[in-house]
């Protein structure tokens, strides 16, 4: 393990891990083979890697049903661990979540209520002198205010799957996104990195078909947010069993609510616009 850590640090590899909030929330989602919560171990390894190699470890929370009532606690834990940003995305019915959806899943409306509360708390913190940004909101603001594409897969047009992201499975299987890798379905498989070169995989018909249905203009032309909104056929397939986007799809409901939330703050009190301006400083 230490050799792997040295390699990652020496080659400037960006390191990110899952952390779902404080122990009482994280440990409901993530247990080891013995059924024990993993929060303490994850935090210890994050702090050890950062101290030993001088590299920041970023974190991503998975928002499950257990998380919905606690946006403030999750945000506070990220602040406690020195994170200046948190990415609040809904859990998708993929991988482990697929077989446990009744226990951890929820509707778009339930996530949107969580996001509204989380953003209210984040804006309160920022206007009180504590800096923390929300990643999806920052992506939206970068598109809207700076007129730049921050290459966020779910909001690229065509989708960024296979263009800005490639994911590898332990057996060498190559997929256009991490979600595609977790599907347990080879519909999006591009090949095997052990015996096929990258150029061949990037010209795989699976990827060409994926990009065809990932053109947002074909499906979102009636949305007021269409200049900035994208579609993700992989997530749509996982959730709706169809690569073709339909207007009521769960992810689109969430993204539109996030856009609406950002615009509400942006067009409201000037202090919120000032917060958003700080968030976009240094955006690529």
One Martini backbone bead per residue (centre of mass of N, CA, C, O) as a GRO file, in nm:
protein
  284
    1UNK     BB    1   0.057   0.063  -0.021
    2UNK     BB    2   0.296   0.260   0.002
    3UNK     BB    3   0.385   0.239  -0.295
    4UNK     BB    4   0.125   0.362  -0.407
    5UNK     BB    5   0.141   0.635  -0.264
    6UNK     BB    6   0.411   0.722  -0.386
    7UNK     BB    7   0.321   0.716  -0.678
    8UNK     BB    8   0.091   0.923  -0.658
    9UNK     BB    9   0.266   1.158  -0.554
   10UNK     BB   10   0.495   1.156  -0.777
   11UNK     BB   11   0.243   1.183  -1.015
   12UNK     BB   12   0.010   1.378  -0.938
   13UNK     BB   13  -0.234   1.228  -0.816
   14UNK     BB   14  -0.558   1.248  -0.769
   15UNK     BB   15  -0.718   1.231  -0.449
   16UNK     BB   16  -1.016   1.039  -0.365
   17UNK     BB   17  -1.285   1.005  -0.123
   18UNK     BB   18  -1.519   0.864   0.081
   19UNK     BB   19  -1.749   1.087   0.272
   20UNK     BB   20  -2.072   1.100   0.447
   21UNK     BB   21  -1.970   1.208   0.725
   22UNK     BB   22  -2.024   1.144   1.012
   23UNK     BB   23  -2.023   0.851   1.176
   24UNK     BB   24  -2.344   0.813   1.200
   25UNK     BB   25  -2.363   0.822   0.880
   26UNK     BB   26  -2.132   0.669   0.742
   27UNK     BB   27  -2.178   0.387   0.905
   28UNK     BB   28  -2.449   0.319   0.751
   29UNK     BB   29  -2.301   0.283   0.459
   30UNK     BB   30  -1.996   0.194   0.578
   31UNK     BB   31  -1.872  -0.132   0.593
   32UNK     BB   32  -1.713  -0.397   0.680
   33UNK     BB   33  -1.692  -0.741   0.681
   34UNK     BB   34  -1.769  -0.713   1.007
   35UNK     BB   35  -1.976  -0.451   1.034
   36UNK     BB   36  -1.793  -0.206   1.059
   37UNK     BB   37  -1.723   0.100   1.077
   38UNK     BB   38  -1.511   0.341   0.865
   39UNK     BB   39  -1.452   0.634   0.959
   40UNK     BB   40  -1.189   0.626   1.127
   41UNK     BB   41  -1.011   0.500   0.904
   42UNK     BB   42  -1.047   0.711   0.685
   43UNK     BB   43  -0.944   0.959   0.844
   44UNK     BB   44  -0.664   0.845   0.911
   45UNK     BB   45  -0.568   0.813   0.613
   46UNK     BB   46  -0.600   1.100   0.524
   47UNK     BB   47  -0.408   1.228   0.735
   48UNK     BB   48  -0.156   1.057   0.665
   49UNK     BB   49  -0.124   1.135   0.367
   50UNK     BB   50  -0.108   1.442   0.404
   51UNK     BB   51   0.138   1.445   0.599
   52UNK     BB   52   0.347   1.270   0.432
   53UNK     BB   53   0.289   1.426   0.127
   54UNK     BB   54   0.141   1.709   0.113
   55UNK     BB   55  -0.160   1.611   0.033
   56UNK     BB   56  -0.468   1.653  -0.072
   57UNK     BB   57  -0.780   1.509   0.023
   58UNK     BB   58  -1.056   1.443  -0.130
   59UNK     BB   59  -1.425   1.450  -0.105
   60UNK     BB   60  -1.723   1.229  -0.114
   61UNK     BB   61  -2.063   1.223  -0.086
   62UNK     BB   62  -2.318   0.999  -0.007
   63UNK     BB   63  -2.665   1.039  -0.060
   64UNK     BB   64  -2.885   0.910   0.153
   65UNK     BB   65  -3.153   0.854   0.343
   66UNK     BB   66  -2.977   0.911   0.606
   67UNK     BB   67  -2.895   1.219   0.509
   68UNK     BB   68  -3.148   1.412   0.461
   69UNK     BB   69  -3.165   1.532   0.776
   70UNK     BB   70  -2.818   1.623   0.760
   71UNK     BB   71  -2.667   1.869   0.616
   72UNK     BB   72  -2.512   2.017   0.844
   73UNK     BB   73  -2.337   1.779   0.948
   74UNK     BB   74  -2.189   1.724   0.684
   75UNK     BB   75  -2.064   2.002   0.642
   76UNK     BB   76  -1.915   2.020   0.917
   77UNK     BB   77  -1.725   1.780   0.863
   78UNK     BB   78  -1.578   1.906   0.623
   79UNK     BB   79  -1.471   2.147   0.778
   80UNK     BB   80  -1.316   1.989   1.000
   81UNK     BB   81  -1.132   1.854   0.746
   82UNK     BB   82  -1.062   2.108   0.543
   83UNK     BB   83  -1.299   2.160   0.351
   84UNK     BB   84  -1.405   2.394   0.080
   85UNK     BB   85  -1.582   2.152  -0.046
   86UNK     BB   86  -1.906   2.025  -0.169
   87UNK     BB   87  -2.073   1.738  -0.317
   88UNK     BB   88  -2.424   1.736  -0.409
   89UNK     BB   89  -2.550   1.415  -0.480
   90UNK     BB   90  -2.733   1.175  -0.591
   91UNK     BB   91  -2.813   0.866  -0.564
   92UNK     BB   92  -2.770   0.580  -0.758
   93UNK     BB   93  -2.901   0.283  -0.920
   94UNK     BB   94  -2.596   0.150  -0.849
   95UNK     BB   95  -2.475  -0.124  -0.759
   96UNK     BB   96  -2.524  -0.139  -0.435
   97UNK     BB   97  -2.790   0.038  -0.459
   98UNK     BB   98  -2.968  -0.153  -0.624
   99UNK     BB   99  -3.008  -0.379  -0.384
  100UNK     BB  100  -3.074  -0.110  -0.162
  101UNK     BB  101  -3.302   0.100  -0.234
  102UNK     BB  102  -3.511   0.078   0.001
  103UNK     BB  103  -3.293   0.186   0.219
  104UNK     BB  104  -3.140   0.446   0.039
  105UNK     BB  105  -3.355   0.561  -0.130
  106UNK     BB  106  -3.511   0.821  -0.347
  107UNK     BB  107  -3.644   1.101  -0.451
  108UNK     BB  108  -3.616   1.395  -0.608
  109UNK     BB  109  -3.778   1.560  -0.400
  110UNK     BB  110  -3.608   1.481  -0.152
  111UNK     BB  111  -3.339   1.591  -0.252
  112UNK     BB  112  -3.429   1.885  -0.304
  113UNK     BB  113  -3.485   1.947  -0.007
  114UNK     BB  114  -3.196   1.899   0.085
  115UNK     BB  115  -3.058   2.112  -0.099
  116UNK     BB  116  -3.202   2.358   0.010
  117UNK     BB  117  -3.089   2.331   0.301
  118UNK     BB  118  -2.789   2.325   0.232
  119UNK     BB  119  -2.772   2.602   0.086
  120UNK     BB  120  -2.869   2.773   0.322
  121UNK     BB  121  -2.626   2.700   0.504
  122UNK     BB  122  -2.396   2.783   0.316
  123UNK     BB  123  -2.482   3.083   0.291
  124UNK     BB  124  -2.466   3.145   0.590
  125UNK     BB  125  -2.167   3.088   0.624
  126UNK     BB  126  -2.054   3.287   0.408
  127UNK     BB  127  -2.202   3.549   0.540
  128UNK     BB  128  -2.022   3.474   0.825
  129UNK     BB  129  -1.705   3.381   0.720
  130UNK     BB  130  -1.748   3.084   0.596
  131UNK     BB  131  -1.581   2.891   0.369
  132UNK     BB  132  -1.806   2.727   0.127
  133UNK     BB  133  -1.866   2.511  -0.138
  134UNK     BB  134  -2.070   2.400  -0.411
  135UNK     BB  135  -2.003   2.222  -0.684
  136UNK     BB  136  -2.255   2.237  -0.869
  137UNK     BB  137  -2.293   2.540  -0.839
  138UNK     BB  138  -2.012   2.614  -0.953
  139UNK     BB  139  -2.057   2.497  -1.232
  140UNK     BB  140  -2.295   2.673  -1.306
  141UNK     BB  141  -2.147   2.948  -1.266
  142UNK     BB  142  -1.926   2.901  -1.476
  143UNK     BB  143  -2.121   2.889  -1.715
  144UNK     BB  144  -2.283   3.158  -1.668
  145UNK     BB  145  -2.057   3.379  -1.585
  146UNK     BB  146  -1.790   3.269  -1.759
  147UNK     BB  147  -1.840   3.090  -2.012
  148UNK     BB  148  -1.754   2.797  -1.911
  149UNK     BB  149  -1.619   2.462  -1.928
  150UNK     BB  150  -1.568   2.232  -1.651
  151UNK     BB  151  -1.605   1.929  -1.736
  152UNK     BB  152  -1.891   1.816  -1.646
  153UNK     BB  153  -2.039   1.539  -1.741
  154UNK     BB  154  -2.358   1.595  -1.679
  155UNK     BB  155  -2.302   1.909  -1.831
  156UNK     BB  156  -2.250   1.810  -2.118
  157UNK     BB  157  -2.236   1.905  -2.488
  158UNK     BB  158  -2.189   1.649  -2.507
  159UNK     BB  159  -2.123   1.417  -2.320
  160UNK     BB  160  -1.827   1.326  -2.121
  161UNK     BB  161  -1.827   1.043  -2.193
  162UNK     BB  162  -1.507   0.940  -2.301
  163UNK     BB  163  -1.371   1.241  -2.304
  164UNK     BB  164  -1.307   1.310  -1.974
  165UNK     BB  165  -1.365   0.994  -1.918
  166UNK     BB  166  -1.214   0.701  -1.761
  167UNK     BB  167  -1.272   0.352  -1.669
  168UNK     BB  168  -1.138   0.092  -1.453
  169UNK     BB  169  -1.117  -0.236  -1.406
  170UNK     BB  170  -0.951  -0.499  -1.262
  171UNK     BB  171  -0.963  -0.656  -1.560
  172UNK     BB  172  -0.940  -0.388  -1.772
  173UNK     BB  173  -1.195  -0.270  -1.812
  174UNK     BB  174  -1.351  -0.022  -2.024
  175UNK     BB  175  -1.510   0.298  -1.944
  176UNK     BB  176  -1.675   0.613  -1.969
  177UNK     BB  177  -1.759   0.553  -1.662
  178UNK     BB  178  -1.813   0.464  -1.341
  179UNK     BB  179  -2.110   0.387  -1.377
  180UNK     BB  180  -2.062   0.187  -1.612
  181UNK     BB  181  -1.886  -0.008  -1.443
  182UNK     BB  182  -2.128  -0.065  -1.213
  183UNK     BB  183  -2.373  -0.203  -1.371
  184UNK     BB  184  -2.333  -0.506  -1.485
  185UNK     BB  185  -2.306  -0.395  -1.792
  186UNK     BB  186  -2.179  -0.403  -2.139
  187UNK     BB  187  -2.306  -0.164  -2.309
  188UNK     BB  188  -2.037   0.045  -2.243
  189UNK     BB  189  -1.808  -0.112  -2.332
  190UNK     BB  190  -1.471  -0.057  -2.486
  191UNK     BB  191  -1.274  -0.269  -2.342
  192UNK     BB  192  -0.918  -0.365  -2.296
  193UNK     BB  193  -0.621  -0.239  -2.166
  194UNK     BB  194  -0.442  -0.502  -2.203
  195UNK     BB  195  -0.524  -0.539  -2.549
  196UNK     BB  196  -0.605  -0.225  -2.597
  197UNK     BB  197  -0.603   0.067  -2.733
  198UNK     BB  198  -0.720   0.382  -2.694
  199UNK     BB  199  -0.808   0.449  -2.984
  200UNK     BB  200  -0.994   0.207  -3.022
  201UNK     BB  201  -1.189   0.270  -2.785
  202UNK     BB  202  -1.263   0.571  -2.887
  203UNK     BB  203  -1.396   0.406  -3.159
  204UNK     BB  204  -1.623   0.280  -3.033
  205UNK     BB  205  -1.952   0.234  -3.093
  206UNK     BB  206  -2.058   0.276  -2.806
  207UNK     BB  207  -1.955   0.571  -2.785
  208UNK     BB  208  -2.097   0.692  -3.031
  209UNK     BB  209  -2.385   0.633  -2.933
  210UNK     BB  210  -2.365   0.783  -2.665
  211UNK     BB  211  -2.312   1.067  -2.790
  212UNK     BB  212  -2.569   1.088  -2.952
  213UNK     BB  213  -2.764   1.071  -2.687
  214UNK     BB  214  -2.577   1.318  -2.544
  215UNK     BB  215  -2.750   1.543  -2.685
  216UNK     BB  216  -2.921   1.793  -2.544
  217UNK     BB  217  -3.070   1.940  -2.785
  218UNK     BB  218  -3.271   1.695  -2.843
  219UNK     BB  219  -3.422   1.714  -2.531
  220UNK     BB  220  -3.382   2.039  -2.403
  221UNK     BB  221  -3.522   2.274  -2.582
  222UNK     BB  222  -3.752   2.359  -2.349
  223UNK     BB  223  -3.537   2.459  -2.163
  224UNK     BB  224  -3.411   2.732  -1.992
  225UNK     BB  225  -3.126   2.554  -1.938
  226UNK     BB  226  -3.001   2.449  -2.217
  227UNK     BB  227  -2.722   2.612  -2.241
  228UNK     BB  228  -2.610   2.421  -1.971
  229UNK     BB  229  -2.744   2.153  -2.009
  230UNK     BB  230  -2.727   1.804  -1.965
  231UNK     BB  231  -2.666   1.451  -2.036
  232UNK     BB  232  -2.685   1.103  -1.892
  233UNK     BB  233  -2.716   0.794  -2.028
  234UNK     BB  234  -2.613   0.611  -1.802
  235UNK     BB  235  -2.798   0.704  -1.571
  236UNK     BB  236  -3.059   0.672  -1.730
  237UNK     BB  237  -3.031   0.366  -1.763
  238UNK     BB  238  -3.019   0.291  -1.460
  239UNK     BB  239  -3.303   0.440  -1.385
  240UNK     BB  240  -3.488   0.394  -1.678
  241UNK     BB  241  -3.396   0.184  -1.905
  242UNK     BB  242  -3.276   0.436  -2.084
  243UNK     BB  243  -3.079   0.636  -2.296
  244UNK     BB  244  -3.322   0.805  -2.338
  245UNK     BB  245  -3.430   1.104  -2.278
  246UNK     BB  246  -3.663   1.230  -2.035
  247UNK     BB  247  -3.815   1.495  -1.883
  248UNK     BB  248  -3.872   1.316  -1.594
  249UNK     BB  249  -3.606   1.256  -1.507
  250UNK     BB  250  -3.439   1.248  -1.218
  251UNK     BB  251  -3.176   1.407  -1.285
  252UNK     BB  252  -3.325   1.648  -1.416
  253UNK     BB  253  -3.480   1.738  -1.168
  254UNK     BB  254  -3.228   1.803  -1.004
  255UNK     BB  255  -3.077   2.001  -1.191
  256UNK     BB  256  -3.307   2.210  -1.211
  257UNK     BB  257  -3.310   2.274  -0.910
  258UNK     BB  258  -3.018   2.374  -0.893
  259UNK     BB  259  -3.051   2.605  -1.087
  260UNK     BB  260  -3.282   2.750  -0.938
  261UNK     BB  261  -3.129   2.798  -0.677
  262UNK     BB  262  -2.900   2.968  -0.792
  263UNK     BB  263  -3.077   3.191  -0.924
  264UNK     BB  264  -3.215   3.287  -0.667
  265UNK     BB  265  -2.955   3.392  -0.534
  266UNK     BB  266  -2.836   3.564  -0.767
  267UNK     BB  267  -3.122   3.748  -0.773
  268UNK     BB  268  -3.089   3.850  -0.498
  269UNK     BB  269  -2.893   3.919  -0.275
  270UNK     BB  270  -2.581   4.064  -0.304
  271UNK     BB  271  -2.427   3.871  -0.108
  272UNK     BB  272  -2.462   3.619  -0.289
  273UNK     BB  273  -2.315   3.720  -0.540
  274UNK     BB  274  -2.044   3.751  -0.391
  275UNK     BB  275  -2.007   3.457  -0.323
  276UNK     BB  276  -2.012   3.350  -0.616
  277UNK     BB  277  -1.766   3.505  -0.712
  278UNK     BB  278  -1.568   3.352  -0.530
  279UNK     BB  279  -1.620   3.067  -0.644
  280UNK     BB  280  -1.514   3.147  -0.951
  281UNK     BB  281  -1.242   3.191  -0.862
  282UNK     BB  282  -1.023   2.995  -1.053
  283UNK     BB  283  -1.177   2.882  -1.269
  284UNK     BB  284  -1.158   2.668  -1.567
   0.00000   0.00000   0.00000
